[in-house]
Amino acid sequence: MHSRTTLLLSLGSLLCAGGASAGPVTDSAMTYEAASRTAESITGPVTLSQSSIAFGNGASVALKLVEDGVGGSWDGLDGSGPGQIFELAGDPGALLNGNTLCGPGTASYLVASAATRYGMKTLTLAVFQGDTVPTGADGADLCGTYGYDADDPRPAR
């Protein structure tokens, strides 16, 4: 399994919800369906807010917003907007099919950024390991990215 994948989430109405955040992830938890094969096999659908992320197998982890509106290429394609850097309270461990977010590494940071590709609004979540706050998807600590798209993300139940 290649450790780099792309986590894409449609932003729908999240892009400017409430104006409280420079980035795409807001306080309101939204559920996004996995679209890439990697996301389907590792995370399944995710429910994401500024305070937590939950995965398709029920595993979840608290998030702490470290920085909002950070420039950089977060999707590895030079097409993403400003990123929101989150610190994970801990690695969520084994997800679907026994896979983990960072392979043998320990996930420590998650970066969310928005983009529009082929007319679809997307959100890229890049996962990093290590103690250093990430500065871009080209960093050595990038260990995984996962692909999602959802034109109509669902409010979390």
DSSP file (Angstrom, degrees, kcal/mol; ACC not computed):
  #  RESIDUE AA STRUCTURE BP1 BP2  ACC     N-H-->O    O-->H-N    N-H-->O    O-->H-N    TCO  KAPPA ALPHA  PHI   PSI    X-CA   Y-CA   Z-CA
    1    1 A M              0   0    0      0, 0.0     2,-0.3     0, 0.0    37,-0.0   0.000 360.0 360.0 360.0 127.0    0.0    0.0    0.0
    2    2 A H        -     0   0    0      1,-0.1     0, 0.0     2,-0.1     0, 0.0  -0.581 360.0-138.7 -72.8 133.0    1.4    3.4   -1.0
    3    3 A S  S    S+     0   0    0     -2,-0.3     2,-0.6   141,-0.1   142,-0.1   0.592  81.4  76.5 -75.6  -8.6    1.4    5.6    2.1
    4    4 A R        +     0   0    0    140,-0.2     2,-0.3   122,-0.0   140,-0.1  -0.905  53.1 145.9-108.3 122.4    0.2    8.7    0.2
    5    5 A T        -     0   0    0     -2,-0.6     2,-0.5    33,-0.0   141,-0.4  -0.809  44.3-109.1-136.2 177.0   -3.4    9.0   -0.7
    6    6 A T        -     0   0    0    139,-0.3     2,-0.9    -2,-0.3    33,-0.2  -0.955  14.6-153.5-122.6 123.0   -5.7   12.0   -1.0
    7    7 A L  E     +A  125   0A   0    118,-0.7   118,-2.0    -2,-0.5   140,-0.6  -0.810  23.4 178.1 -94.3 104.8   -8.5   12.7    1.4
    8    8 A L  E     +A  124   0A   0     -2,-0.9     2,-0.4   116,-0.3   116,-0.3  -0.923   6.1 178.8-112.2 128.7  -11.0   14.8   -0.5
    9    9 A L        -     0   0    0    114,-2.0   140,-0.2    -2,-0.5     2,-0.1  -0.991  30.5-119.5-127.2 135.3  -14.3   15.9    1.0
   10   10 A S        -     0   0    0     -2,-0.4   112,-0.2   112,-0.3   139,-0.1  -0.482  17.7-151.9 -68.5 144.1  -16.9   18.0   -0.7
   11   11 A L    >   +     0   0    0    104,-0.2     3,-3.5     1,-0.2     4,-0.2   0.744  26.8 166.3 -92.4 -24.8  -17.5   21.2    1.1
   12   12 A G  G >  S-     0   0    0      1,-0.3     3,-0.7   109,-0.2    -1,-0.2  -0.189  78.5 -11.9  46.0-125.4  -21.1   21.9    0.2
   13   13 A S  G 3  S+     0   0    0      1,-0.2     3,-0.5   140,-0.1    -1,-0.3   0.424 120.3  87.1 -85.0   2.2  -22.3   24.6    2.5
   14   14 A L  G X   +     0   0    0     -3,-3.5     3,-0.9     1,-0.2    -1,-0.2   0.716  61.4  88.6 -73.9 -20.1  -19.3   24.3    4.8
   15   15 A L  T <  S+     0   0    0     -3,-0.7    -1,-0.2     1,-0.3    -2,-0.1   0.848 112.4   4.6 -52.7 -42.6  -17.1   26.8    2.9
   16   16 A C  T >  S+     0   0    0     -3,-0.5     3,-1.0     8,-0.0    -1,-0.3   0.089  83.6 159.3-129.8  25.0  -18.3   29.9    4.6
   17   17 A A  G X  S-     0   0    0     -3,-0.9     3,-0.8     1,-0.3     4,-0.3  -0.312  82.1 -19.3 -57.3 116.0  -20.6   28.5    7.3
   18   18 A G  G 3  S-     0   0    0      1,-0.3    -1,-0.3    -2,-0.2    -4,-0.0   0.301  92.1-109.2  72.0 -10.9  -21.0   31.1   10.0
   19   19 A G  G <  S+     0   0    0     -3,-1.0    -1,-0.3     2,-0.1    -2,-0.1   0.591  87.9 121.0  66.1   8.8  -17.8   32.9    8.9
   20   20 A A    <   +     0   0    0     -3,-0.8     2,-0.4     1,-0.1    -2,-0.1   0.658  65.9  49.1 -79.9 -16.0  -16.1   31.7   12.0
   21   21 A S        -     0   0    0     -4,-0.3    -2,-0.1     2,-0.1    -1,-0.1  -0.965  60.5-151.6-131.3 140.2  -13.3   29.8   10.3
   22   22 A A  S    S+     0   0    0     -2,-0.4    -1,-0.1    61,-0.1    62,-0.0   0.715  86.0  60.3 -76.4 -20.9  -10.9   30.6    7.5
   23   23 A G  S    S-     0   0    0      2,-0.2    -2,-0.1    90,-0.1    60,-0.1  -0.383  96.0-101.5-103.3-179.2  -10.8   26.9    6.5
   24   24 A P  S    S+     0   0    0      0, 0.0     2,-0.5     0, 0.0    -7,-0.1   0.706  93.5  83.6 -78.3 -22.3  -13.4   24.4    5.4
   25   25 A V        -     0   0    0     87,-0.1    -2,-0.2    24,-0.1     2,-0.2  -0.723  61.0-176.1 -89.6 128.1  -14.0   22.5    8.6
   26   26 A T        -     0   0    0     -2,-0.5    24,-1.4     2,-0.4    25,-0.2  -0.501  43.1 -94.1-112.8-178.8  -16.4   24.1   11.0
   27   27 A D  S    S+     0   0    0     22,-0.2     2,-0.4    -2,-0.2    24,-0.2   0.797 101.7  87.2 -66.0 -28.9  -17.8   23.5   14.5
   28   28 A S  S    S-     0   0    0     21,-0.1    -2,-0.4   -11,-0.1     2,-0.2  -0.614  84.0-125.7 -78.4 124.1  -20.7   21.6   13.0
   29   29 A A        -     0   0    0     -2,-0.4   127,-2.3    20,-0.1     2,-0.4  -0.505  31.0-174.6 -71.3 131.9  -19.9   17.9   12.5
   30   30 A M  E     -FG  48 155B   0     18,-2.1    18,-2.9   125,-0.3     2,-0.5  -0.963  18.5-134.3-128.1 145.6  -20.6   16.7    8.9
   31   31 A T  E     -FG  47 154B   0    123,-3.7   123,-2.0    -2,-0.4     2,-0.4  -0.870  20.2-169.6-104.0 131.9  -20.4   13.2    7.5
   32   32 A Y  E     -F   46   0B   0     14,-3.0    14,-2.0    -2,-0.5     2,-0.3  -0.942  18.9-126.5-120.7 139.9  -18.7   12.6    4.2
   33   33 A E        -     0   0    0     -2,-0.4   116,-0.9    12,-0.2     2,-0.1  -0.649  29.2-109.6 -86.6 140.7  -18.7    9.4    2.1
   34   34 A A  B     +J  148   0C   0     -2,-0.3   114,-0.2   114,-0.2    -1,-0.1  -0.442  37.9 171.6 -65.9 138.7  -15.4    7.8    1.0
   35   35 A A        +     0   0    0    112,-1.9   113,-0.2   -27,-0.2    -1,-0.1   0.666  53.3  71.6-119.6 -34.9  -14.8    8.1   -2.8
   36   36 A S  S  > S-     0   0    0    111,-2.5     4,-2.7   -30,-0.2     5,-0.2  -0.486  83.9-119.6 -83.5 157.4  -11.3    6.9   -3.4
   37   37 A R  H  > S+     0   0    0      1,-0.2     4,-2.1     2,-0.2     5,-0.2   0.883 114.7  53.1 -61.0 -37.8  -10.4    3.2   -3.1
   38   38 A T  H  > S+     0   0    0      2,-0.2     4,-1.8     1,-0.2     5,-0.4   0.940 110.9  44.8 -64.7 -46.5   -7.9    4.1   -0.3
   39   39 A A  H  >>S+     0   0    0      1,-0.2     5,-3.2     2,-0.2     4,-1.3   0.904 112.5  52.7 -64.0 -40.3  -10.5    5.9    1.7
   40   40 A E  H  <5S+     0   0    0     -4,-2.7    -1,-0.2     1,-0.2    -2,-0.2   0.881 115.8  40.2 -61.5 -37.2  -13.0    3.2    1.1
   41   41 A S  H  <5S+     0   0    0     -4,-2.1    58,-0.3    -5,-0.2    -1,-0.2   0.682 128.5  26.5 -88.8 -17.6  -10.6    0.5    2.3
   42   42 A I  H  <5S+     0   0    0     -4,-1.8    54,-2.3    -5,-0.2    -3,-0.2   0.823 133.8  11.2-111.3 -49.1   -9.1    2.4    5.3
   43   43 A T  T  <5S-     0   0    0     -4,-1.3    13,-3.0    -5,-0.4    14,-0.3   0.778  73.2-163.1-105.0 -30.7  -11.4    5.0    6.7
   44   44 A G      < -     0   0    0     -5,-3.2    -1,-0.1    11,-0.2    -9,-0.1  -0.381  64.3 -10.9  67.0-161.2  -14.9    4.5    5.3
   45   45 A P  S    S-     0   0    0      0, 0.0     2,-0.4     0, 0.0    11,-0.2  -0.359  75.5-148.7 -65.1 149.0  -17.1    7.5    5.7
   46   46 A V  E     -F   32   0B   0    -14,-2.0   -14,-3.0     9,-0.2     2,-0.5  -0.935  10.4-151.4-120.5 146.1  -15.8   10.2    8.1
   47   47 A T  E     -FH  31  54B   0      7,-2.3     7,-2.4    -2,-0.4     2,-0.4  -0.982  28.6-174.0-113.3 122.3  -17.6   12.5   10.4
   48   48 A L  E     +FH  30  53B   0    -18,-2.9   -18,-2.1    -2,-0.5     2,-0.3  -0.946  19.2 149.1-130.1 135.1  -15.6   15.7   10.8
   49   49 A S        -     0   0    0      3,-2.4     3,-0.3    -2,-0.4   -22,-0.2  -0.858  61.0 -90.6-143.1-179.9  -15.7   18.8   12.9
   50   50 A Q  S    S+     0   0    0    -24,-1.4    15,-0.3    -2,-0.3   -23,-0.1   0.618 125.6  43.3 -71.3  -9.9  -13.1   21.2   14.4
   51   51 A S  S    S+     0   0    0      1,-0.3    12,-2.5   -25,-0.2     2,-0.3   0.590 121.2   2.9-111.7 -12.4  -13.1   19.1   17.6
   52   52 A S  E     - I   0  62B   0     10,-0.3    -3,-2.4    -3,-0.3     2,-0.4  -0.996  46.6-145.4-165.2 162.8  -13.1   15.5   16.3
   53   53 A I  E     -HI  48  61B   0      8,-2.1     8,-2.1    -2,-0.3     2,-0.4  -0.997  17.0-166.9-133.9 134.3  -13.0   13.0   13.5
   54   54 A A  E     -HI  47  60B   0     -7,-2.4    -7,-2.3    -2,-0.4     6,-0.2  -0.946  10.2-146.5-122.1 144.3  -14.9    9.7   13.5
   55   55 A F    >   -     0   0    0      4,-3.1     3,-2.1    -2,-0.4    -9,-0.2  -0.562  31.0 -97.1-108.9 169.3  -14.3    6.8   11.0
   56   56 A G  T 3  S+     0   0    0    -13,-3.0   -12,-0.1     1,-0.3   -13,-0.1   0.712 120.2  55.5 -60.0 -24.9  -16.5    4.2    9.4
   57   57 A N  T 3  S-     0   0    0    -14,-0.3    -1,-0.3     2,-0.1     3,-0.1   0.424 121.8-102.6 -89.4   2.5  -15.5    1.5   12.0
   58   58 A G  S <  S+     0   0    0     -3,-2.1    -2,-0.1     1,-0.4     2,-0.1   0.236  78.1 135.4  96.8 -13.3  -16.6    3.7   14.9
   59   59 A A        +     0   0    0     35,-0.1    -4,-3.1    -5,-0.1    -1,-0.4  -0.402  29.8 177.2 -65.6 144.8  -13.1    4.7   16.0
   60   60 A S  E     -I   54   0B   0     -6,-0.2     2,-0.3    32,-0.1    -6,-0.2  -0.966  17.0-163.4-145.8 162.8  -12.8    8.4   16.7
   61   61 A V  E     -I   53   0B   0     -8,-2.1    -8,-2.1    -2,-0.3     2,-0.1  -0.993  26.0-113.3-148.3 142.0  -10.1   10.9   17.9
   62   62 A A  E     -I   52   0B   0     -2,-0.3    27,-2.6   -10,-0.2     2,-0.4  -0.467  30.0-150.0 -73.5 147.1  -10.3   14.4   19.3
   63   63 A L  E     -B   88   0A   0    -12,-2.5     2,-0.5    25,-0.2    25,-0.2  -0.917   7.3-158.6-118.5 145.7   -8.8   17.2   17.3
   64   64 A K  E     -B   87   0A   0     23,-2.0    23,-2.8    -2,-0.4     2,-0.5  -0.988  23.9-127.5-122.7 120.6   -7.3   20.5   18.4
   65   65 A L  E     +B   86   0A   0     -2,-0.5    21,-0.3   -15,-0.3     3,-0.1  -0.544  31.2 174.5 -68.4 118.1   -7.1   23.3   15.9
   66   66 A V  E     -     0   0A   0     19,-3.3     2,-0.3    -2,-0.5    20,-0.2   0.856  65.4  -3.4 -91.8 -44.5   -3.5   24.5   15.9
   67   67 A E  E     -B   85   0A   0     18,-1.4    18,-2.9     3,-0.0     2,-0.4  -0.988  61.0-152.9-154.4 142.1   -3.6   27.0   13.0
   68   68 A D  E    S+B   84   0A   0     -2,-0.3    16,-0.2    16,-0.2    15,-0.1  -0.932  75.3  17.4-119.3 138.9   -6.3   28.2   10.6
   69   69 A G  E    S+     0   0A   0     14,-0.5     2,-0.4    -2,-0.4    15,-0.2   0.817  75.5 168.1  77.3  31.7   -5.8   29.7    7.1
   70   70 A V  E     -B   83   0A   0     13,-2.7    13,-3.8    -3,-0.2    -1,-0.2  -0.666  29.2-132.2 -83.6 126.4   -2.2   28.4    6.6
   71   71 A G        +     0   0    0     -2,-0.4     2,-0.2    11,-0.2    10,-0.1  -0.278  53.9  94.0 -70.9 161.8   -0.9   28.7    3.1
   72   72 A G  S    S-     0   0    0      8,-0.2     2,-0.9    64,-0.1    64,-0.1  -0.694  80.4 -72.0 140.1 168.7    0.8   25.9    1.3
   73   73 A S        +     0   0    0     -2,-0.2    64,-3.2    62,-0.2    65,-0.3  -0.847  50.4 166.2 -95.4 104.0    0.1   23.0   -1.0
   74   74 A W  S    S+     0   0    0     -2,-0.9    -1,-0.2     7,-0.3    37,-0.1   0.622  70.3  50.7 -96.1 -15.1   -1.8   20.5    1.2
   75   75 A D  S    S-     0   0    0    -69,-0.1    -1,-0.2    51,-0.0    50,-0.1   0.455 102.6-121.0-102.8  -0.5   -3.1   18.2   -1.5
   76   76 A G  S    S+     0   0    0     -3,-0.1    -2,-0.1     1,-0.1    -3,-0.0   0.483 100.1  83.1  76.4   1.0    0.2   17.5   -3.2
   77   77 A L  S    S-     0   0    0      0, 0.0    -1,-0.1     0, 0.0    -3,-0.0   0.298  99.2-120.4-117.4   5.7   -1.3   18.9   -6.4
   78   78 A D  S    S+     0   0    0      1,-0.1    -5,-0.0     3,-0.0    -6,-0.0   0.730  89.8 101.1  59.4  25.2   -0.7   22.6   -5.8
   79   79 A G        +     0   0    0      2,-0.1    37,-0.4    36,-0.0     2,-0.2   0.382  50.2 103.8-118.4   3.6   -4.5   23.2   -6.0
   80   80 A S        -     0   0    0     35,-0.1    35,-0.2     1,-0.1    -8,-0.2  -0.484  59.8-132.9 -89.8 159.2   -5.6   23.4   -2.4
   81   81 A G        -     0   0    0     33,-3.1    -7,-0.3     1,-0.3    -1,-0.1  -0.110  56.3 -38.6 -89.5-166.8   -6.5   26.5   -0.6
   82   82 A P        -     0   0    0      0, 0.0    32,-0.6     0, 0.0    -1,-0.3  -0.219  68.8-129.5 -55.9 145.5   -5.4   27.6    2.9
   83   83 A G  E     -BC  70 113A   0    -13,-3.8   -13,-2.7    30,-0.2     2,-0.5  -0.656   7.1-142.0-102.4 155.3   -5.2   24.7    5.4
   84   84 A Q  E     -BC  68 112A   0     28,-2.7    28,-2.4    -2,-0.3     2,-0.6  -0.976  22.0-149.6-109.6 120.7   -6.4   24.1    8.8
   85   85 A I  E     -BC  67 111A   0    -18,-2.9   -19,-3.3    -2,-0.5   -18,-1.4  -0.824  16.2-174.8 -97.4 125.1   -3.9   22.3   10.9
   86   86 A F  E     -BC  65 110A   0     24,-3.1    24,-2.5    -2,-0.6     2,-0.5  -0.936  18.6-141.5-117.4 139.5   -5.3   20.0   13.6
   87   87 A E  E     -BC  64 109A   0    -23,-2.8   -23,-2.0    -2,-0.4     2,-0.3  -0.869  22.5-131.7 -94.9 132.9   -3.3   18.0   16.2
   88   88 A L  E     -B   63   0A   0     20,-2.4   -25,-0.2    -2,-0.5     3,-0.1  -0.669   5.2-139.0 -82.8 137.0   -4.8   14.6   16.9
   89   89 A A  S    S-     0   0    0    -27,-2.6     2,-0.3    -2,-0.3    -1,-0.1   0.736  82.9 -25.4 -65.5 -21.6   -5.2   13.7   20.6
   90   90 A G  S    S-     0   0    0    -28,-0.3    -1,-0.2     3,-0.0    18,-0.0  -0.944  81.6 -75.5-177.2 165.6   -3.9   10.3   19.7
   91   91 A D        -     0   0    0     -2,-0.3     3,-0.1     1,-0.1    17,-0.1  -0.604  37.4-137.5 -73.6 133.6   -3.6    7.9   16.8
   92   92 A P        -     0   0    0      0, 0.0    -1,-0.1     0, 0.0   -32,-0.1   0.611  36.8-149.6 -71.0  -8.5   -7.0    6.2   16.1
   93   93 A G        +     0   0    0     14,-0.1     8,-0.4   -34,-0.1     2,-0.1  -0.393  54.0   9.8  78.0-154.6   -5.3    2.9   15.7
   94   94 A A        +     0   0    0      6,-0.1     6,-0.2    -3,-0.1     5,-0.1  -0.385  67.6 175.5 -65.9 132.0   -6.7    0.1   13.4
   95   95 A L    >   -     0   0    0      4,-4.0     3,-1.5     1,-0.4   -52,-0.2   0.034  51.2 -11.9-109.8-140.4   -9.5    1.3   11.1
   96   96 A L  G >  S+     0   0    0    -54,-2.3     3,-2.2     1,-0.3    -1,-0.4  -0.322 134.5   4.2 -63.7 143.4  -11.2   -0.7    8.3
   97   97 A N  G 3  S-     0   0    0      1,-0.3    -1,-0.3    -3,-0.1     3,-0.1   0.706 127.2 -70.1  57.0  23.1   -9.5   -3.9    7.3
   98   98 A G  G <  S+     0   0    0     -3,-1.5    -1,-0.3     1,-0.2    -2,-0.2   0.521  98.0 139.4  75.3   5.3   -6.9   -3.5   10.1
   99   99 A N    <   -     0   0    0     -3,-2.2    -4,-4.0   -58,-0.3     2,-0.3  -0.406  39.0-148.5 -80.0 158.4   -5.3   -0.6    8.2
  100  100 A T    >   -     0   0    0     -6,-0.2     3,-0.9    -2,-0.1    -6,-0.1  -0.826  25.1-112.5-122.9 164.4   -4.1    2.6    9.9
  101  101 A L  T 3  S+     0   0    0     -8,-0.4    26,-0.1    -2,-0.3     5,-0.1   0.838 115.7  28.2 -63.7 -34.5   -3.9    6.2    8.8
  102  102 A C  T >  S-     0   0    0      1,-0.4     3,-2.5     3,-0.4    -1,-0.2   0.016  97.6-131.2-118.6  26.7    0.0    6.2    8.8
  103  103 A G  T <  S-     0   0    0     -3,-0.9    -1,-0.4     1,-0.3     4,-0.1  -0.413  87.9  -9.3  58.0-126.6    0.8    2.6    8.0
  104  104 A P  T 3  S+     0   0    0      0, 0.0    -1,-0.3     0, 0.0    -3,-0.0   0.620 125.3  86.5 -78.1 -10.6    3.5    1.7   10.7
  105  105 A G  S <  S-     0   0    0     -3,-2.5     2,-0.5    38,-0.1    -3,-0.4  -0.236  83.6-108.7 -82.7 175.0    3.8    5.3   11.8
  106  106 A T        -     0   0    0     -5,-0.1    24,-0.6    -6,-0.0     2,-0.2  -0.928  28.1-128.5-108.2 120.4    1.7    7.2   14.4
  107  107 A A  E     + D   0 129A   0     -2,-0.5    22,-0.3     1,-0.2     3,-0.1  -0.477  40.3 156.3 -67.3 130.9   -0.7    9.9   13.1
  108  108 A S  E     +     0   0A   0     20,-3.1   -20,-2.4     1,-0.3     2,-0.3   0.598  57.2  34.5-128.9 -25.4   -0.2   13.2   15.0
  109  109 A Y  E     -CD  87 128A   0     19,-2.0    19,-2.8   -22,-0.2     2,-0.4  -0.967  53.3-166.5-134.9 151.4   -1.5   15.9   12.7
  110  110 A L  E     -CD  86 127A   0    -24,-2.5   -24,-3.1    -2,-0.3     2,-0.5  -0.999   8.6-160.5-134.0 132.2   -4.3   16.3   10.1
  111  111 A V  E     -CD  85 126A   0     15,-2.6    15,-2.3    -2,-0.4     2,-0.4  -0.969   3.0-162.8-119.3 127.7   -4.5   19.2    7.7
  112  112 A A  E     +CD  84 125A   0    -28,-2.4   -28,-2.7    -2,-0.5     2,-0.3  -0.905  16.3 165.6-107.9 133.4   -7.8   20.2    5.9
  113  113 A S  E     -CD  83 124A   0     11,-1.9    11,-3.5    -2,-0.4     2,-0.3  -0.995  26.5-127.4-146.9 151.1   -7.8   22.3    2.8
  114  114 A A  E     + D   0 123A   0    -32,-0.6   -33,-3.1    -2,-0.3     2,-0.3  -0.653  30.2 157.6 -99.5 152.2  -10.4   23.2    0.2
  115  115 A A  E     - D   0 122A   0      7,-2.3     7,-3.9    -2,-0.3     2,-0.5  -0.965  32.8-130.1-157.8 165.3  -10.2   23.0   -3.6
  116  116 A T  E     + D   0 121A   0    -37,-0.4     2,-0.4    -2,-0.3     5,-0.2  -0.993  28.3 175.7-123.5 124.4  -12.4   22.8   -6.7
  117  117 A R  E >   - D   0 120A   0      3,-2.7     3,-2.5    -2,-0.5    -2,-0.0  -0.995  67.5 -10.7-131.5 131.4  -11.6   20.1   -9.2
  118  118 A Y  T 3  S-     0   0    0     -2,-0.4    -1,-0.1     1,-0.3     3,-0.1   0.848 129.9 -54.1  52.0  37.3  -13.6   19.2  -12.3
  119  119 A G  T 3  S+     0   0    0      1,-0.2     2,-0.5    -3,-0.0    -1,-0.3   0.493 115.4 116.0  78.6   3.6  -16.4   21.4  -11.0
  120  120 A M  E <   - D   0 117A   0     -3,-2.5    -3,-2.7  -110,-0.0     2,-0.3  -0.912  64.6-131.2-110.2 129.1  -16.6   19.6   -7.7
  121  121 A K  E     - D   0 116A   0     -2,-0.5    29,-0.4    -5,-0.2     2,-0.3  -0.606  37.1-179.1 -73.2 133.0  -15.8   21.3   -4.4
  122  122 A T  E     - D   0 115A   0     -7,-3.9    -7,-2.3    -2,-0.3     2,-0.4  -0.887  25.7-148.2-133.3 162.5  -13.4   19.1   -2.4
  123  123 A L  E     - D   0 114A   0     25,-0.4  -114,-2.0    -2,-0.3     2,-0.5  -1.000  14.7-150.4-129.6 130.4  -11.6   19.1    0.8
  124  124 A T  E     -AD   8 113A   0    -11,-3.5   -11,-1.9    -2,-0.4     2,-0.6  -0.885   6.9-166.5-102.0 129.8   -8.2   17.4    1.2
  125  125 A L  E     -AE   7 146A   0   -118,-2.0    21,-1.2    21,-0.6  -118,-0.7  -0.971   6.8-170.2-113.6 117.0   -7.2   15.9    4.5
  126  126 A A  E     - E   0 145A   0    -15,-2.3   -15,-2.6    -2,-0.6     2,-0.4  -0.904  10.3-147.6-107.1 134.0   -3.5   15.1    4.7
  127  127 A V  E     - E   0 144A   0     17,-3.9    16,-2.5    -2,-0.4    17,-1.6  -0.863  16.0-171.7-107.3 134.6   -2.2   13.1    7.7
  128  128 A F  E     - E   0 142A   0    -19,-2.8   -20,-3.1    -2,-0.4   -19,-2.0  -0.888  11.2-151.6-124.3 152.6    1.2   13.6    9.2
  129  129 A Q  E     + D   0 107A   0     12,-2.4     3,-0.2    -2,-0.3   -22,-0.2  -0.699  52.8  53.7-110.4 170.1    3.4   11.8   11.7
  130  130 A G  S    S-     0   0    0    -24,-0.6    -2,-0.1    -2,-0.2    11,-0.0  -0.245  87.4 -80.9  97.6 175.1    6.0   13.3   14.0
  131  131 A D  S    S+     0   0    0     -2,-0.1     2,-0.4     2,-0.1    -1,-0.1   0.514  94.2  95.8 -95.6  -8.1    6.3   16.2   16.5
  132  132 A T  S    S-     0   0    0     -3,-0.2     3,-0.1     1,-0.1   -23,-0.0  -0.714  81.2-115.9 -92.0 131.7    6.7   19.0   13.9
  133  133 A V        -     0   0    0     -2,-0.4    -2,-0.1     1,-0.1    -1,-0.1  -0.467  43.8-110.0 -61.9 128.1    3.7   21.0   12.8
  134  134 A P        -     0   0    0      0, 0.0     3,-0.1     0, 0.0    -1,-0.1  -0.206  30.0-172.4 -65.0 152.1    3.4   20.3    9.0
  135  135 A T        -     0   0    0      1,-0.4     2,-0.3    -3,-0.1   -62,-0.2   0.423  65.7 -20.7-121.3  -6.0    4.2   23.0    6.4
  136  136 A G    >   -     0   0    0    -64,-0.1     3,-1.7   -62,-0.1    -1,-0.4  -0.891  67.0 -91.9 169.6 163.4    3.0   21.3    3.2
  137  137 A A  T 3  S+     0   0    0    -64,-3.2   -63,-0.1     1,-0.3     5,-0.1   0.592 115.7  67.8 -70.4  -9.8    2.2   18.0    1.6
  138  138 A D  T 3  S+     0   0    0    -65,-0.3    -1,-0.3     3,-0.0   -64,-0.1   0.426  76.8 117.1 -88.6   2.6    5.8   17.7    0.3
  139  139 A G  S X  S-     0   0    0     -3,-1.7     3,-1.5     1,-0.1     0, 0.0  -0.330  75.2-121.9 -71.0 152.5    7.1   17.3    3.9
  140  140 A A  T 3  S+     0   0    0      1,-0.3    -1,-0.1    -2,-0.0    -3,-0.0   0.725 108.5  62.7 -65.7 -22.2    8.9   14.1    4.9
  141  141 A D  T 3  S+     0   0    0    -13,-0.1   -12,-2.4    -9,-0.0     2,-0.4   0.487  70.9 116.1 -86.4  -1.8    6.4   13.5    7.7
  142  142 A L  E <   +E  128   0A   0     -3,-1.5   -14,-0.2   -14,-0.2     3,-0.1  -0.528  32.1 164.8 -65.0 123.9    3.4   13.1    5.3
  143  143 A C  E     +     0   0A   0    -16,-2.5     2,-0.3    -2,-0.4   -15,-0.2   0.544  55.0   2.4-120.9 -10.8    2.2    9.6    5.8
  144  144 A G  E     -E  127   0A   0    -17,-1.6   -17,-3.9  -140,-0.1    -1,-0.4  -0.897  43.6-172.4-173.7 144.5   -1.2    9.5    4.3
  145  145 A T  E     -E  126   0A   0     -2,-0.3     2,-0.4   -19,-0.2  -139,-0.3  -0.981  18.1-156.1-136.5 148.6   -3.9   11.4    2.4
  146  146 A Y  E     -E  125   0A   0    -21,-1.2   -21,-0.6  -141,-0.4     2,-0.5  -0.963  10.7-128.3-134.1 143.3   -7.4   10.0    1.6
  147  147 A G        +     0   0    0   -140,-0.6  -111,-2.5    -2,-0.4  -112,-1.9  -0.802  32.7 154.6-104.7 126.5  -10.0   10.9   -1.0
  148  148 A Y  B     -J   34   0C   0     -2,-0.5   -25,-0.4   -25,-0.4     2,-0.3  -0.979  14.4-175.3-136.9 148.7  -13.6   11.8   -0.5
  149  149 A D        +     0   0    0   -116,-0.9     2,-0.3    -2,-0.3  -116,-0.2  -0.974  10.5 162.3-143.2 141.9  -16.2   13.7   -2.4
  150  150 A A        -     0   0    0    -29,-0.4  -138,-0.1    -2,-0.3  -115,-0.0  -0.792  21.0-168.3-157.1 107.1  -19.7   14.6   -1.2
  151  151 A D  S    S+     0   0    0      1,-0.3    -1,-0.1    -2,-0.3  -119,-0.0   0.784  94.3  35.4 -67.7 -24.2  -21.7   17.3   -2.8
  152  152 A D  S    S-     0   0    0   -140,-0.1    -1,-0.3    -3,-0.1  -141,-0.0  -0.645  79.9-165.9-130.2  76.0  -24.2   17.0    0.0
  153  153 A P        -     0   0    0      0, 0.0  -121,-0.2     0, 0.0  -140,-0.1  -0.339  22.1-126.2 -61.0 145.3  -22.4   16.2    3.3
  154  154 A R  E     -G   31   0B   0   -123,-2.0  -123,-3.7     1,-0.1     3,-0.1  -0.741  18.1-111.6 -95.5 137.7  -24.8   15.0    6.0
  155  155 A P  E     -G   30   0B   0      0, 0.0  -125,-0.3     0, 0.0    -1,-0.1  -0.421  46.2-100.9 -59.8 141.8  -25.0   16.6    9.4
  156  156 A A              0   0    0   -127,-2.3  -127,-0.1     1,-0.1  -109,-0.0  -0.331 360.0 360.0 -65.8 147.2  -23.8   14.2   12.0
  157  157 A R              0   0    0     -3,-0.1    -1,-0.1    -2,-0.0  -127,-0.0   0.437 360.0 360.0 -91.1 360.0  -26.4   12.3   14.0
